[in-house]
Amino acid sequence: MFRNRGVELPAPAGAPPQPAVSYADFVGAETCGECHAAIFDGWKQSTHGRAGGPPTRARVIAPFNGRPIRFRDAQVTPSVTDSGAFIFTVAQASRPLRAFRIDAVVGGGFMAGGGTQGFFSRFPDGTFRFLPFDYSRAQQLWFCNTLGRGNRGSVPITPAIALADCADWPPYRILGSSESVQSCQQCHGSQIHVAFDTSTRRYETGFATLAINCESCHGPGRRHVDLARSGRIGATLDIGMRPLATLTKDQSLEVCFQCHTVKTAVERQHLPGKGLQEHFALKLPLLVDTLYFPDGRTRAFAYQEGHLSSDCYLNGSMTCTDCHDPHTQRYRDLNGAPLQGRFDNGQCLDCHASKAEPLARHTHHRAASLGSRCVSCHMPYLQEPSVGHQIRYARSDHTIPIPRPLYDTRLGVENACQQCHGDQTAQRLEAQVTTWYGELKPHAAPVAALLAADSVSDAATAARMILSATDAPPHPMAEFAGLAAVMRRYAGPDMSALDRETIDRLKRLAKSADPDVQALALATLHLARGADPKIRRFLARQLRALGPRDNAIRNRWVSILEVRGGAYLASDDYRSALAAYRKAQELKPGDPAVSRSLGVAYTRLGDYTRAIEQFRRSLELSANQPQVLV
C-alpha cells in the first residue's frame, strides 16, 4: 500500500487467470486442412493465406534484378545470388559494402487502394529487422518512409533523398513484440514470439508462418485436433476451442482487432486465445498522436478501427464478418451469401432494405452507375494522410459516414462527392446534398462537443463542453478522444481546484464499461487532484471494485501517466514529468519502465543521485533493458 495524507491506494492485484496458452498448443494450418479441406483451400488463395513468407520467385513481386536503387549518397542493389538468396547490397562512400539477406517477406501488393511489399533481414542478435526499401505494386517503384526524418511521408527512392532520410535506416524495428526493442508487434505473421536468451545474449525469434493462419483467429487447435482424432469430438458439446460464430459483437471485433487497429501493448506475450483487452489498449495511441478526427475518420494513419465510430456498429450489430468472409476474404451479405465483389450493394441492403427499391430514389444517380454504389458515397477510398500523396495507399473509410461536403472540406478530408465531381465546389455539392436529403443527421453528442471545443481557446470552458456530452448514449471512441483532449489541454499535475461538475463527470466516466475510457478518467482525476483526500478515496474505491479487471485497468492507467510524463519531458517541464511518473510508480511500484522514466526525469533536473537510484531499481526489476545501461 502507498499512503498519501492518510488515504491508501490498493496495491496491484496481479494479472487474473488467463487461458493457459503456449506455443506447443498450436498445430498449424495444414493440420486444420486435414478435416476442413474446402475452407483450407479457400484460405490458401486469400490475402491472409498469401500475406507473407520466405522469399521465393513466386512470392517476391519487387524486381531483384541487379538494377541499383539510387539515393543521393548511396546505392542499393537488389539481386538474387547463384544459391537463390535474395539480398540488398548497400554501397556508401567511405564505408564497406553491406549485404542484407532477405529472410522474410511481408505483403504482396494485394490491397485495392494500393498494395506494397516489405522485407525483413535476420540480424546477428537474432531479431528480424525491417529494411527501409518498400515496393509499390501499383506504381512499380521502390519507396521508403521518411516520417521522423524528412517528414514527407512515403516517397519514391530517387537521387533527391539521402539514405538517412528513410526513417527505418539503419534497421531497428523488429518482427514480433519486445519491450526493449521497437517492434511491429505480432501482426505480420502467425504465433510470432521474440524472447531474449540471457545465456546466449541473443534474441530467439520464431513464428509458425508469415501468413495469417487459422489459429491466428480461432486460437490454439491442439485440443480440438486431439478430440477429433480420438473420435470423441461428437460425444460432447466441448469441441476444444471457442466457436467464433457464437461471439458477441465486441468479441468478434476483438478477433480482427488483434491486427486491424493501431494499439498500445499493456501486457507482453499475447497469443491468440488469450484476452486481447488484457494485452492491448486500442485507444491509448490517441494520447500521443491525433490519429483520428473527432468523428473517427483518419487524420494521420489508421487501419480499420474507424468501425468503432460507425453508426452501423454503435447503433447496430455490425461486425467485420458481416461483410468479409473470414476464410477467403471475399465479400458476402449479412446471411453469408457470396457477393460479386467489394462494391456490391448487398453488403448494405440486407440491413437497409428500404433503400433498395427503387435504388435511384435514394442515390439520385442511375441505378447501374458508380453513384449508386453504397460504398462510393459511404465508404470511399481515402489516401492515408501520413503516407503523403506520392505513394498510393488508400483505404476504405470504415466509419461509414454521411457525405457532408462543407464539413469534410473544413476538416481537410476528401469528400466522397468530389471523387466523382471534382469540377464542383464544396459549396455547390453541399447545396445539392441539402436539396436531395434536407437536414442531415447530426453528429453524435460526444463528437459534436469535440468539434465545438476545438474552436474554444479557454481550456476550462473547452473541457466543460467536452465532458457535458457524457449524458449521451455511449460512444467510447469519442469519449476517449474527448478525455484525451481534456488531459492535454486542461488537466495538469495536482491542480489547486477542479469544479464540481467536471469532477462529477470524470467520476461517471471512471465507471465506464470501456477499459480505455475508464482508465483515462481515473488517470485524469489522479493526475489533476490525486492529493485531494476525497478524490483519493474515490480512486481507492474504484481500484478495490475492479476485481479481475485490476490488471487491465491499472496497466492502462500507468501507461497514460507515463505518456503524460513523456509529453512534459518533451516540453522541458521536468517537474510536471516527475509528478506524473511518481503517480504512476505509486500505482504500480514494480514497473521497470516507470523507474526508468523517473531516472530520465531526475537526470534532466540534474539530480543524478536519485536518477541512479531509479535506474538501478529499474534494472533490478528487469535486467534486459539495454537503453537503461546507455
Secondary structure, DSSP 8 states (H G I E B T S, - for coil): -EEETTEEE-------------GGG---HHHHHTT-HHHHHHHHTSTTTTSEES--TTT--S--SS--EE-SSEEEEEEE-TTS-EEEEEEETTS--EEEE--EEE--S--TT--EEEEEEE-TTS-EEE-S-EEETTTTEEEEE-TTTT-S-EEE--TTS-GGGSTT-S---BSB--SSS-B-BT-SSBS-EEEEETTTTEEEEE-SBSS--HHHHH---HHHHHHHHHT-GGGSS--SS--GGG--HHHHHHHHHTTSS--EESSS---TTS-HHHHEESSGGGGT---B-TTS-BSS--SSGGGGG-HHHHSS---GGGTB-TTT--BB-TTS-B-SSTT-THHHHTT-GGGTTTHHHHHSS-TTSGGG-HHHHHS-EEE-GGG-SSS--EEE-TT-----HHHHHHHT---HHHHH-TTS-HHHHHHHHHHHH-S-----HHHHHHHHHTT---HHHHHHHHHGGGGSS--HHHHHHHHHHHHHHT--TT-S---HHHHHHHHHHTT-SSHHHHHHHHHHHHHHHTTSHHHHHHHHHHHHHHGGGHHHHHHHHHHHHHHHHHHHHHTT-HHHHHHHHHHHHHH-TT-HHHHHHHHHHHHHHT-HHHHHHHHHHHHHH-S--HHHH-
